[in-house]
Amino acid sequence: MQQEDEKDNRRRLTSSYITSVASIMLVLFMLGLLGLLVLHARKLSEHIRENIGFEIIMKPDVKEGEIIRLQKMLDATPYVKSAAYITKEEATRRLSADLGEDFIQWLGDEENPLLPSIDVRFRAAWANNDSLAVIANELMQHSIVKEIYYQKSLVHLINQNVRRIGMVLFFLSLLLLIISIALINNTIRLSIYAKRFLVKSMQLVGATESFIRRPFVWNGIIQGLIGAFLAVISLNLVLYVAVNNLPELVLLQDMPSVILLYIGIFVLGVLLTGISTFLAINKYLRSNTDKLFA
């Protein structure tokens, strides 16, 4: 009979431990999933903003050497991601491709009206109307530049939408973090509650608070590590499946940031379980025996 009771107790403890680890894993997994979404959204916004740029139209009869010199100067600046020289012939091919026919044949003997240009793409931090206006004014001072073309309304719309999405993701992350802390704390408290009589029994035989607290805290930390490990494995599987189904996601991969996110999940798992266990065990260490039945 005693052996059956011991087996039953071991089963309950094992079940409680597995349930606790599974709960921690699921919470950390959801938090990590949102983290991956935030990282990819940030990378996507940078990719979109770095495709914002403008076209510098050159004056007629400008020498190619002067255009290439300006292009190299732009490439050397910290705010430019890329600067491509577009010849008259290249501009003609691009326009013909867009129109679906060779428009030159309709001009007859007239000269090709297209002018050479430099196609400039900016780094994300500089891709806003204020910065572009300052850069455009500086470039207009060059004697070979005829005009600069870019869509101000499109730049404003892109930046506005990026800011809105960023705010939504920030508040969503904050909300989920608060919920995660509450859920992990409740999971740990329930786990300690099931062992409250053991805690009081150890006190009654003379064990010190630190002696009683230490194994519980370490057990909580181990649960946090296991939960974080399982959460990271699950996140890797989700990322693997997502990349296989959407190969374009490879362009948005930022592995250093993903690794930092995984480290953050481990740290969060250890801190939350350790602190929650410490607070929960202290409650029963300092409670009266009568309150154990509450």
N, C-alpha and C positions, 0 to 999 in steps of 0.2 A: 504493500500500500504506500509506504514511504517512497519507494522507488518511482511509483507512478506519479506521486505528487511532485517529486523532483523533476521528472521528465516533463510534466505539465508546466511547471514553472519555467523550465528551460525553453520550452516551446513558446511560451508567452513572451519571455524576454527576447528571444530571437525574432519573433514576429514584431514586437515593439521596435526593436533595433532596425529591422528591414524597413518598416513603415516610416520611421524617423528619417533614415537615409534617403528613401525614395521621395519623401516630401521635400527634403532639402535639395535633392537633385533637381526635381521638377521646378522649384522656385528659381534656383540658380540658372537652370536651362532657359526659362522664360526671360530672365533678366539678360542672359547672354545673347539670346535671339534678338532682343530689342537692341542690344549693343551692336551686333553685326549689322542690323538694319540701319542704325545711325551711322556706322562707319561707311557702309556702301552708299548711303544717301549723301554723305559729305563728299565722298569721292566722285559721285555722279554730278553733284553741284559744281565741284571744281572742274570736272571735265566739260560741262556745259559752258561754264564761264570762260574757260580757256579757249573755247571756240568762238568767243566774242572778239571781234577785232574791227579793223577798218581798212579800206583800200585807199592807198595814196596814188592819185592820178598824176602822172608827169606831164610837163609841158611838151608841146610838139618840138621835134628836132633836138631833143636832149640826148647827149652822147651816152652810150651804154655804160661806159666806164664810170660816169658820174652816178648813174642809177645804182650800179653794183656797189659803189663806195658808200652810198646812203644806206643800202640794204645791210652791209657789213656793220655800219655804225649802229643801226637799229638792233642787230643781232647781239651786239656787245652790251646793250643796255640791260639793267636788271629787271625791267618791267615787261620786256618782250620775250615771249616763248619761242616764236618763230617768225621769220620775215622771208617771204618768197618773191623773187623777181618774176613778174609776168610780162613776157614780151608781147608785141602786137600780134604776132602769129599765134601765140598760145591763147591770148584773149579771143582771137577770132575762132579758134577751134572750140573753146569753151562755150562761146555764144552760139555757135552753130549746133553744138550738141544739145544745148538748152532749147533752141528753137526747133530742132529736128530737121533742119535743112541748111544748106550753105547760103547764107544771106549775101555773101560777096557777089554772087552772080547777078543779084538784082541791082547792084550799084553801077554796073556797066564800067565805064572808063573812070569813074570817080575813085579817088584815093580812099583806102581803108580808113574810116573815121575813128577807129579804136586807137587808144593811146597806151603806151606801156605803163605798168603800175607795179606797186609793191603791196603784196597781201600780208598784213600784219596780224598776228594773234598774240594776245596778252596773257600774262600770268593772272591767276584767279583774283589775287588781291587788288589788282589794278583794273579789273574789268568792270568799271562803273562809270557813269556819265561824267562825274566830276573829274576823275583822273583822265579819262579819254579827252575831255575838253581841253585840259591843260596841255596834254601831249600833242593834240591836234594843233593848238595855237603855236607851240614851239616848232612843229614841223612845217607849218605854213610860212615860217620865216626863211626856209630854204628857197633859193632862187629857181630850182628846177621843179618845185612842186606847184601844180596847177590847182588842185583841190583835194579834199579829203572827204571820203564818203563812209558813213556808218549810220545804222538805224538807232537813233536815240531812244525811241519809244520801245523798241525790242529789248535794248540793254536794260532799260528801267523795269520792264515787265519781268524779265528773267531774274534780276536781282531781288525784286519785290517778292516773287514766288519762292525763291530760295530762302529768303528771310522767314517767310510764313511757315514753310515746311520745317525749317530749323527750330522755330519756336514751338510748333506742335510736338515735334520729337523730343524737345527738351522737357516740356511739361509731362509728356507721356512717360519719359524715363524717370522723372522725379516721382511721379505717382506710383509707378511699378516698383521703384526702390523702397518707398514707404510700405507698400503692400508686402514686399518680400521680407522686409525686416519684421513686420508684424506676424507673418505666417511662420517664419523660422523660429521666432521667439515663442509663439504658441506651441509649435511642435516640440521644442525643447522642454518647455514648462510641463506639457502633458507627459513627456517621457520621465521627467524627474518626479512628477506627481505619483506615478505608478510605483516609485521606489521610496516614497516618503517615510514608510514605516521602517525600512532598512536604515535610513539616515538617522531616525530617532533611536533605533536600537543601538547603533554604533555610539551615539552620544551617551546613552545610558550605561554603557560598559566602559566609559572613560576616554573614548577617542577624541582627539582635539579637532577643532573646526577645520584647520588646514589639512589634517590627515584625511578627514572625510571628504573635503571638497576636491582635493587634488585628483583622485581617479575619475570623478565625475566630469571635471573640466577637461581632462585629457581625453576622456571618452567622447565628449562633445566635439572637441577639436578634430578627433579622428573621423567622426561622422561627417563633419564639415568638409574634410579633405576627400573622403570617399565620394560624398555627394558632388563636390566640385569636379572631381576626376570624371565621374560618370556624365556630368553635365557637359564638360569639354569634349568628351568622346561623342556625345549626341550632337553637339554643335558642329563638330567636324564632319559627321555623317550628313547632316543637313546641308552644310556647305558643299560637300562632295556631290551630292545629288543635284543641288541647285546649279553648280558649274557644269555638270554633265548635260543638264537639260537646257541651260542658257549659257553657252560658251562665251557670250559677250561679257559675262560677269568677271571673266579673267582680267579684263581691262580695268576693272574697278577694285581688284585685289590690292590690299595694302597689308602685306604679311607682318611687318613690324607692329602695326596698330592692332592686328588680330592677335598676335602673341601677347601684347600688353593687355588686351581684353581678357585673354585666358588667365594671365597672371592675376589680374584684378578679380576674376571669379574665385580663384583659389584663396586670395587674401580675404575677400568678402566672406567666403564660406567659413574660414577659420575664425575671423573676428566675430561674426554674428553668432556662431554656435558657441564659441568660447565665452563671450560676454553674457549671452543668454543663459548658458549653463551656470555660470558664476552667480548671476543674480537670482536664478531660480533655486539653486541649492542653498543660498544664504537665507532665503525666505523660510525654508523648512528647518534650517539650523537654529533659527531664532524664534520659531513659533512654539506655542504651548502644545502639549500633547493632545489636549481637547480639540484643538483646531485641525488636527490631522484628519479628523472624521468629517470635516466640513466640505 
